[in-house]
Amino acid sequence: MEWVILAFIGLIAAILGSIMGLGGGIIVVPALMLLGEYSEILNGITPQVAVGTSLLVMIFTGLSSTLAYLKQKKVDVQSGLIFFIGSGPGALFGVWLNKGMNVDVFLIAFGSFIVIVSFILMVRRYVKPIKMAKRGIKRSYQNLDGKMVMYGYHPFIAITIAFFVGMFSGLFGIGGGSLMVPAMILLFAFPPHLAVATSMFLVFLSAIVSSISHISLGNVDWYYAIALIPGAWIGGQVGAAINRRLTSDTVVLMLRIFLIIIGVRLIYQGLASL
């Protein structure tokens, strides 16, 4: 029964993560932590194992989504590699921070972070992009309606932001897309579809770095990972297909509500254990 539940979690997390460029870890990690209370097999799972396992699974979610988005010609590979200059070291730093974090602090911090992310998703469409690339990199993209859209960024600013995104990825096992997508849209004027696809490419690269570190520390449970990976691979493809055909407004609304519920639940669980 646990295998079915884990496979389903991997599928749903990858679909939502791929649609929004979040990576899926923001669902997998709290799901593993919450299931640890009610399942004998998942009982006693530590934050470090939940994060390490989530990051390993996100390699497959990120690769699956990236391949699908590359076929759709939505991935800005050059920008993704520039962002990775910051997110790679940031991910390693996040893994180091995660090493000594206890369960109670982790639950409260992660729950608070999820609630903040839900509010970022709520206001992002109402904020006009801040163009910060007067002397930086400027690029263009043909939107779905055929219009040419200009966007850009200063490499130093982008790399700095990506470092902190990578840090959260290694610390919380979320993939970093929950911060990088809003940053690309709000700060760099990325078209939403391009931001999501490029974010999944960055999630893939960052997850490789973070998961290797977690594997070396023994923070990966291969039993959980094997159960999660098939759903994650399929979900990555499905999410990219949905992103191509549908607007994401309804999905964003559902995701915001889901994140708030999970975030509040984790905060409550952490405070109750203090």
C-alpha positions in Angstrom: 0.0 0.0 0.0 2.9 2.4 0.8 4.3 1.8 -2.6 1.0 2.9 -4.3 0.8 6.0 -2.0 4.4 7.0 -2.8 4.0 6.4 -6.5 0.9 8.6 -6.5 2.7 11.3 -4.5 5.6 11.2 -7.0 3.1 11.5 -9.9 1.1 14.4 -8.5 4.1 16.3 -7.3 5.8 16.0 -10.7 2.7 17.1 -12.6 2.2 20.2 -10.4 5.9 20.9 -10.2 6.3 20.6 -14.0 3.4 22.9 -14.7 4.6 25.6 -12.4 8.4 25.0 -12.6 8.5 24.1 -8.9 10.3 20.8 -9.2 7.8 18.9 -7.0 10.0 18.7 -3.9 7.8 21.3 -2.2 5.1 18.6 -2.2 7.2 15.4 -1.7 9.1 16.6 1.4 6.1 17.6 3.5 4.2 14.5 2.2 7.0 12.2 3.5 7.2 14.0 6.8 3.4 13.9 7.3 3.1 10.2 6.3 5.9 9.4 8.7 3.3 9.9 11.5 0.8 7.4 10.1 2.8 4.7 8.2 4.9 2.0 9.7 7.3 2.0 6.8 7.7 5.8 6.7 7.7 6.1 10.5 10.6 8.0 12.0 11.8 9.6 8.7 14.2 12.4 9.4 14.2 15.8 7.6 17.6 15.0 6.1 16.3 11.7 4.6 13.1 13.4 3.3 15.1 16.2 1.7 17.8 13.9 0.3 15.3 11.5 -1.2 13.2 14.3 -2.7 16.3 15.8 -4.4 17.2 12.4 -5.9 13.7 12.0 -7.3 13.8 15.6 -8.6 16.6 14.6 -10.9 14.1 12.5 -12.8 11.3 15.0 -12.6 13.6 17.7 -13.9 15.1 15.6 -16.7 11.7 14.4 -17.8 10.2 17.9 -17.9 13.3 19.5 -19.5 13.3 17.0 -22.4 9.6 17.7 -23.0 10.1 21.5 -22.8 13.1 21.3 -25.1 10.9 19.7 -27.7 8.5 22.7 -27.3 11.6 25.1 -27.6 10.7 26.8 -24.3 14.0 26.3 -22.4 16.5 29.2 -22.3 19.5 26.9 -21.9 22.1 29.8 -21.8 20.2 31.6 -19.0 19.8 28.3 -17.1 23.5 27.6 -17.2 24.2 31.2 -16.0 21.8 30.7 -13.1 23.4 27.4 -12.3 26.7 29.2 -11.6 25.0 30.5 -8.5 22.5 27.7 -7.7 25.2 24.9 -7.8 27.3 26.3 -4.9 24.2 27.5 -3.2 22.8 23.9 -3.2 26.0 22.6 -1.6 25.7 25.3 1.1 22.1 24.4 1.7 23.0 20.7 2.2 25.6 21.8 4.8 22.9 23.8 6.6 20.5 20.9 6.5 23.0 18.6 8.2 22.5 19.8 11.7 18.9 20.9 11.7 16.6 19.2 14.2 13.0 18.1 13.3 11.1 20.7 15.2 13.0 23.7 13.7 12.8 22.1 10.3 9.1 21.7 10.4 8.5 25.3 11.5 11.0 26.8 9.1 9.7 24.7 6.1 6.1 25.3 7.0 6.7 29.1 7.1 8.6 29.0 3.9 5.7 27.2 2.1 3.2 29.7 3.3 5.4 32.5 2.0 5.7 30.8 -1.3 1.9 30.6 -1.6 1.6 34.3 -1.2 4.4 34.9 -3.8 2.3 32.8 -6.2 -0.8 34.9 -5.3 0.7 38.3 -6.0 3.1 37.6 -8.9 0.6 38.3 -11.7 -0.3 41.7 -10.3 3.2 43.0 -10.1 4.8 44.6 -13.2 8.2 43.2 -14.1 11.2 45.1 -13.0 13.6 45.4 -15.9 17.1 45.1 -14.5 19.1 44.4 -17.6 20.1 47.9 -18.9 23.8 46.8 -19.0 23.2 43.1 -18.8 22.0 40.3 -21.0 19.0 41.0 -23.2 17.0 38.3 -24.9 13.8 37.9 -26.9 11.1 35.2 -27.0 8.1 34.7 -29.3 5.1 34.2 -27.0 2.3 31.7 -27.6 0.2 34.5 -29.3 3.0 35.2 -31.7 4.2 38.4 -30.1 7.9 39.0 -29.5 8.7 39.6 -25.8 11.9 41.2 -24.5 13.4 40.1 -21.2 16.8 40.3 -19.6 19.0 40.4 -16.5 22.4 41.4 -15.1 24.5 38.3 -14.7 25.8 39.2 -11.2 22.3 39.9 -9.9 20.9 36.7 -11.5 23.8 34.6 -10.1 23.4 36.1 -6.6 19.6 35.3 -6.6 20.3 31.8 -7.9 22.7 31.2 -5.1 20.0 31.7 -2.5 17.5 29.7 -4.6 20.1 26.8 -4.6 20.6 27.2 -0.9 16.8 26.7 -0.3 16.9 23.7 -2.7 19.7 22.0 -0.7 18.2 22.9 2.6 14.5 22.1 2.0 14.7 19.7 -1.0 12.3 21.8 -3.0 14.2 22.3 -6.2 14.3 26.0 -5.9 11.7 26.7 -8.6 9.2 28.0 -6.2 11.5 31.0 -5.8 13.2 31.1 -9.2 10.1 31.3 -11.3 8.7 34.3 -9.5 12.1 35.9 -9.6 12.5 35.4 -13.3 9.0 36.8 -14.0 9.0 39.7 -11.6 12.7 40.8 -11.8 13.8 39.7 -15.3 10.5 40.0 -17.2 10.7 36.3 -18.4 7.5 35.2 -20.1 5.7 32.7 -17.7 6.0 29.7 -20.0 9.7 30.3 -20.6 10.3 30.9 -16.9 8.7 27.6 -16.0 10.6 25.6 -18.6 13.9 27.2 -17.8 13.3 26.7 -14.1 12.8 22.9 -14.6 16.2 22.8 -16.4 17.7 24.6 -13.4 15.9 22.2 -11.0 17.5 19.3 -12.9 21.0 20.6 -12.7 20.7 21.7 -9.0 19.1 18.4 -8.0 22.1 16.5 -9.3 24.6 18.5 -7.2 22.4 18.4 -4.1 21.5 14.8 -4.3 25.1 13.7 -4.8 26.0 15.5 -1.5 23.0 13.9 0.3 23.9 10.4 -1.0 27.4 10.8 0.3 26.0 11.8 3.7 23.6 8.8 3.7 20.5 10.9 3.5 18.7 9.0 0.7 16.3 6.2 1.4 16.4 4.1 -1.8 13.2 2.3 -1.0 11.3 5.5 -1.0 13.1 6.8 -4.1 12.4 3.7 -6.2 8.7 4.0 -5.4 8.6 7.8 -6.2 10.7 7.9 -9.4 8.3 6.2 -11.9 5.5 8.6 -11.0 8.0 11.5 -11.1 9.1 10.7 -14.6 5.6 10.3 -16.0 4.4 13.3 -14.1 7.1 15.5 -15.6 6.0 14.6 -19.1 2.3 15.1 -18.2 2.9 18.4 -16.5 4.8 19.8 -19.5 2.0 18.7 -21.8 -0.6 20.4 -19.6 1.5 23.5 -19.5 1.5 23.7 -23.2 -2.3 23.4 -23.7 -3.8 25.1 -20.7 -3.5 28.3 -18.7 -2.2 27.8 -15.2 -4.6 30.1 -13.3 -6.7 27.2 -11.9 -3.6 25.1 -11.1 -2.0 28.1 -9.3 -5.1 28.7 -7.2 -5.3 25.0 -6.2 -1.6 24.9 -5.5 -1.7 28.0 -3.3 -4.5 26.5 -1.2 -2.7 23.2 -0.9 0.6 24.9 0.1 -1.1 27.0 2.8 -2.8 23.9 4.3 0.4 21.9 4.3 2.5 24.8 5.6 0.1 25.5 8.5 0.0 21.8 9.3 3.8 21.5 9.4 4.1 24.7 11.6 1.5 23.3 14.0 3.3 19.9 14.1 6.6 21.6 14.8 5.3 23.9 17.5 3.4 21.0 19.2 6.7 19.1 19.5 8.6 21.9 21.1 
